[in-house]
């Protein structure tokens, strides 16, 4: 039971109008309560047992209109305040609504036509309506700044569509996919919620315990995944991002080797730290030396008493070694066609 509850909120066909339904349900209740406050005394004094239609003429309609107008203004103000200070809750409603519409509009469900009852139940009706007999089990959950969307895989005819929702989820929910995992007959999509709100300052980018914090809820676990490719257009901030990583790694016991074939921003680090190269011969020598050291360290690790197959340097308490390339394509062009580099 606990496992089922952890899946999140189930997406149902009626969620296609979720925002409207929730808004009406909440504001209608507030509206009625305010109107009752205005007319509570009159309602309490009314003799409902002996009431008749003639009593309608005794109703103070201007006062009723004023009370209804006041209730409407209060409801509108509450709606604006709720949207302003609880945008996360509103966004979650919109997300669930979009997911329901995605299933319905793509017709990833099963339905049958059933005869609809007419206004008079004793008379037959020729009208029919659609009754959904199967709707995919889709769950939505927002936790620690990450959206988890779980879809049950049943080997049905919609399996291929449900296994490849990445583009639809990213573009439809305006979130970035960070992980996709198949487990326990469910495929789980993990997306980063509100990228702008999850940004952190350079001072907050810290490396500890084999992982480096990139956003509030995003970490680069370099002990487990030691390789990183940074890609982007010109002026997109790649170099500043690398500089931020270098600053964070320098606070640890990591050993860094930096190559900048364009002799640009990273090459300037040569004035404040060792192992910074920009000339072709120096970069080639650095790569050869780095490879030999890593090979030698791998051999030495296997001779250690507490070495275990499958474990890496971190398990043995050794420092991490990083080879950082800026403008790798420029380096390959520098080599030309006479020499190739293999990793």
N, C-alpha and C positions, 0 to 999 in steps of 0.2 A: 504493500500500500504506500509506503514511504517513497519507493522508487517511482510510482506513478505520479505522486504529487510533485516530485522534483522535475517532472517534464515541463511544467509551466502551465499556462492557460490554453485550453483547447480552443482551436479555431472552428467555429460552426457556421453553417450557411446563413443564419440570421445576423452574423457579424458584419455583413455587407453594409448595413446601416447602423453600425454600432455607435458612432459618434452622435447621430441624431437620436437614437433611442435613449442613450445615457443622458444626453442634454435635456430631453423632454421629461424623462423620469425624475431627474433631480429638480429642475426648475419648476415643473408643474407642482411638485410637492411644496416648494418654497412659496410659489404664487398662492396656492390655496391657504397655506398657513397665515400669510400676511393678510389676505382678504378676511379670513376668520377672525383675526385680531381686531380688524376694523368693525366687524359686525357681530362679534361674539356676544355682546350684551343683548342685542336685538334677537339673536337666535335663542339665547337662554330664556328670554321672556316670551317667546312665541308659544302659543298653545297649539302644538302640532296635532293633537287629537281632534280639536274642533276647527282646524284650519280649513279654509276654502279658497277658491280662486279669487273671490272678491277682495281678499287681503293683499293681492298683488298691487292694487291701487295705493296701498299704504306704504309701499316701498319707496324709499328716498333714492331715486335713480341718479341724481347728480352726485350724491355721496357715494353710491355704488361705483359709478364711473371713476370718481377720484381715487377710491380705494384700489380699484383694478389698475388704474394708471400708475399709482404709487408702487403697487406690487410688481408691475412690469418693469419699472425703472430699477427697483431693487434687484430683480432677477438679472437684468442686463448688466448692472454693476458687478454683481457676483460672478457672472460669466466672464467679464473682462478681467477681473482680479484673479480668478482661478487660472485663466489662460496665461496671465502675466507671471504668476508666481508658482505655477505647477505645470510648466510646459512639458516636463518629462511625462507626466501622466497623460496629458493630451496627445503627445506624440505616440505613446504606446497604444492608445485607442485607435489612432489613425493607422498605425502599423498593422494591428489586428484586422482592421477593416480592409486594408489593402490585400492582406493575405487571403481573406475570405473571397474578395472579388477576383483575385488571381485564379483561385480554384474554379469559381463559377464561370468566369468569362472564358477560360480555356477549356471548360467542360470536362474537367478531370474528376467527374463524379458519375454515379449511376442514378437513374430516375425512371419512374414509370408514370404513365398517365392514369389518373383515377377520376371517376365521375364526381363532379361537384354538385352539392346539394343546392337546390334553388331556394328562393325566399320562402316558399311554402314547401315544407319537407314532404308533404303528401303527394306533391306533383313531381313528376320526373323532370330532370334537367338534361339537356343535351350538351351542356358545357362540361369541360374536363380541365383538371389542373395537374401540374407536375408535382409529384411526391418523390423526394430524394430518398433513395434506398441505401446508398453508400456514399459516404463523404470521407476523404482521406483523413487519417489522424495526423493533425498538424498542431504543434504546440509552440507557443511563444513565451519567452522568458527574458527579462532584462535583469542582469545581475553583475554587479561590480563593473559597470560601464561597458559590458559586452552583451550583445543580443544573441541568445541561443534559440535557434529554430530547429525543432526536431520533427522529422517526417517518418512515419512508419512505412517500411518497405514490405509489401505483401506478395511480391512476384506477380502482381496484377498487370493489366495492360497500360497503366499509367506509370509504371516503375521508371522507365527511361526519363520521362519528364521530371519526376520528383527527385531523381538522382542528379540532375543537372540544373539546379535552380540558381547557380551562382550569379549570373548576369542579371536575372530578373530581380533577385533580392538586392543586389548592390544598387541598381538603377532605380528600383521602385521605392526602396526604403532610404535611399541616399546615405548608405553606410558602406564601409569597406570590409570585405570578407577577409578574415584572418586565419580561419581554419575550417576544414571539412573532415569529418570523421564518421566512419560507419561502425556502429556498435549496437549490439542487442536488438537486431532487426530494425534499427532506426538509423537514419543518416542525420547527423547533426551539423548544421551550419552555424559558425560563430562569426559574428560581425561586430566591428567596432562602432559603438554608438556615439554619435555627436563628436566627430573628429576634432572640431575646433575647441569644444569644452574640455577635451582630454589632453590638450597640449600642455606641456610643462616648460619652464624656463631652463636655460642652460645650466644654472646652478643645481637644478633638480635631477639632471642626467648623471646618475651615479652607478658605478659598477661595484657589485658585492656578491659574494657567494657564487661566482661563476656566471653571473647574468648582469645585463646592463639595461637600466630603465630608459625607455624611449618615449613613452607617454604614461599617463596616469595608470593605465591598465595594460600596457604593452611592454614586454621585456624581451630583450635579445639574450637567450640562454646560450652564450658562446661555448660553455663547457660541453653542451649537448650538440649544438649546431654551430661549428666553428667558422663556417663560411658565410659571407654576406656580400650581396651584389647591390650596389646603389646605382640606380638609373634615373634619368630625368633629362628634361630639355635644358638648353643653355640658359643660365641665370635662374635655374630652379632651386638652387641652394644646396647642391651636392657637396661642394667643397666645405661650406660652413658646417654641414652635417658631419662630415668626416673630422673636421677640426674639433667639434663637440665630442665625438667619440674618443678622439686622441686625448683630449683633456681629462675625460673621465677615466680612461684606462691608465693614464700616467699616475693617478692616485692609488693604483694597485701595484702589485709586484710584477705586472706584465712587462715583457720585453718587446719593444716596438721597432720595426724597420719600415721606413717610409720612402716610397719611390714616387717622384714627380717628374715625368719625362718632359713636361712643358716648362719646367723651371718657373713655376707660378707660385701660388699662395703657399702650398705645402713645403716647397723648397725653402721658404723663408724660415722654417722651423730649425734649419741647420744652425742658426745662431743661438738657439736655446736648448737643443737636445742633440744627442748623437744619432748615428745610423739614419741619416737623411741624405738621399742621393738623387741627382737629376741628370748626370752624364751617363751616356750609354754604357761605357766600360765599367763604371762604378756600379750601375744597376745590375749588369750581368754578373759581376763579381759578388754582389750582395745576394742575388738569387741562388747562385751556386753554393755560397757559404751557408745560406739559410737551409737549403735542401740537405747539405751534408750534416749540419747540426741536428736537424730533425731526425734524420736517419740514425745518427749516433745516439740521440736521446731515446729513440724507440728501442734500440738494442740494449741500452743501459737499463731502461725500465723493466725489461724482461728478466734482468738479473737481480732485481730487487726482491727481498724476502716476501713482501706483502703484495706482489704483483698478481693480478687476476686477469684472465683472458676476457676481453670485451670492455675493460675499464680503461679510462684515459688518464692523462697526466694529472688531472685535478684530484683523482682518487689517491694518488701518491704524494700529494702536497707540492707538486712542482708548479712553477709559474707558467702562465700562458705566454705564447710567442705569437706575435701578429706581424704579418707582412701586408702592408697597406699600399695599394696602388691607386694613384689618381691618374685619370686619363689613360687607362690601359690600352685603348685603341691607338692612341698616339705612340705608345711604346712599341706596339706591334709594327706600326708604320715606320718607326725609327729603325727597326731591325731589317726591314726590307724583305726581299724574297730569298736572300742567301741563307738566312738562319731562321729556324722556327723554335718556338718555346713550348714545351709540353709540361702540363701539370697533372 
